[in-house]
């Protein structure tokens, strides 16, 4: 079954997500307007700048329509800034910053530090065979996980050892890292399988 996955195209790694989704057999389309949102089975919220994306969602009159679709059960995947947007609670956000919510987690914005402290490491992710190379760029991490959410991956070594970096709750998937920039499409494959199981 072919599914149509939208990529929120207001800011961030839009082309990279479209390329990865297409590679795993989904029809991938950019989403900037409600009519485009209405035509998709699922949505990817890409890496970028979470505060800017929050403002742009409201400027494009997409904040409420996306939140309504999420509450109605639309599958969604958020990487980095997208993780922040899908989290129920955010630490370190700017005044007035809002999230779409849906995943019962508390995330800390820019938890791994500034751009110069970006790093890469291999990760074990539940549901994916073999290590996945994680690229962390000014990334958040998950501080707390509620009962409804399931931890899929933690950093295994280094200063951030033990930090939670991938979580799933029903049809919602979030990662601190950017699989769209590595050429490894297994995280996108996992998400497309979630979408197929949901729609």
N, C-alpha and C positions, 0 to 999 in steps of 0.2 A: 504494500500500500504506500503510495506516495503522499507525503504530508507537506503542507505549505507552512514554512516557518518564517516569520517576519524577524528582521533585525532592526531594532530601534535606531533610526538613522539621523539622530540629532547631533551627535558628537561621538568621537571615539573610534574603535577598531571595527568599523562597519564592513568594509570590503573583505577583511580577513575572516570574519565570521561567515559572510556570504559564501566565500570560497570553500571554507571547511564544511559547511552544511551541504553545499552542492556536491562535494566530494563523497559524502556518505549517503547520497541518494535522496535528499530532501529538495523540494523547490524552495529556494531562499529568495526573499524579496525585502527591499528596504521599506520601513514604515515611518512616515512623517505626518500622516493625517489619519483621522478616525476611520475613514472609508477603507484605507489600506489595512488598518488594524482589524476591522470587521471581517476582512477577507482571509485572515490567517488562522491556522490551527493552533499556533504556539508563537512565543516571542522570545528573542534573545536580547538581553540588555548588555551591551558591550562594555569593555573597559573604557575608561575616559576619566572625566572629572565629575564626581557624584554631585557636587553642589551645582555645577553648571547644568548637568543633565536634569536635575530637579527643577531648576528655573525654566529650562527649555521645554520640559514636559508641560509645565503650566502655560508658558507663552504660546505653545502650539495647541492648547486645549486638549492635551492627551492625558493629563494626569488622572483625572476621574475615569475616563473610558478604560485606560489600562488597569487601574485599580479594580474597576467593576468586573472586567474580564478575569482578572486573577481570582477575585472572590467567587466567581462563577465556575472556577476550576480549570481555567486555561493553563496549560503547561508553560513554564518559563525557565530560562537559564540565564543567570547573571554572572559575569566574570569581572572580578575586581570592583570597579565602580558599580557594576550591575548587582554584585553581592550586597553592597550597601543599600541600593535602592529596594532590594527584595527583603531586607532584614526588617524585623519588627522594631528593633531598637538600635540606636547608633550612639557611640561614645566618640567625642572629639569632633563632632560636626559643627558647622557654623550656626549662628543664631538664625532660627527660622527654617532650617533645613528640614525637609520632610522626606519620608520614604513611602514607597508604595506598600511595603509590608507583604506578609504572606508566609515568611519563614520565621519560626519562633526561635530567633537567635538575637544575641547582642553582639554587634560587630564594632571594632575599634578602627576608626578611619586613620589611614596612614600609619598603621601600627608598626610596620616593619621599618619605618623611617623615611627619609627623603629620597629623592631620585638617585643620589650618589650611593645610597645604601641598598639599591636594588640588587637582587641576587637570583641565582638559579640553583635548583636542587632536584633530585629524583624523588618521586613520591609513589607510595603504594596507595591505590584508590580502590575501595570496595566496588566490585562490579566490573572492574577492568583488569585484564590479565597482563602482568608484567609492569615494570616501573614506567611512570609517566614523568616526563621532564617538565618541571614547573618553573615558569618565569614570573618573578614577583617584581612589580614596578610600583613603588609607592603604595603597596598593597595593604588592605585591611586584614585583620584576622578575627576569628570568632572567639569572643571572651566567654560567652555562656550559651548553652544549648537547652532549649525547652524540651519537654517530654515528647512533643509531637515530631521533633526533628531528629534525624539520624546523622551522626558523624561518619563521613566516608574517608577522610584522610587527615593526617597530621604531619607536620614537619618532623623528620626523624632525627636530625642531627644539627649541630651548630647552635648559635645563640638563641634561635627560635624553636629549639627542639620541644616537641609536645604541643605546639600551637595548632589549633584546628584551622584547616584551610579548604575543606570541602564538606558540604552538608546537603542532604536531601530531605525534603518534606513533601510527601505525596508526589505531585507532578512538577514540583519546583526543585531546581538544582542550582547551587551557588558554589563558586570557587573563588579563592583569593587571587589565584594566578591566572595567566593569560594563555590558554592552550591554543588560541587562534593564531599566535605568532610563531609556533614551533614547527608547523607542518605535520604534527601528530594529531590525527582526527578522532582518536578514540573517545575523548570526552564528548565531542559532538555526536559521535555514534551512539554513546550511552544516552544522550539527551533525546536523539531522534527515536530511539527505542522506547523511551518514556512517553514521548508524544504518541507513538503508534499504539501503545498500550492504553492510552487515555482517551483518544478521540474515536 
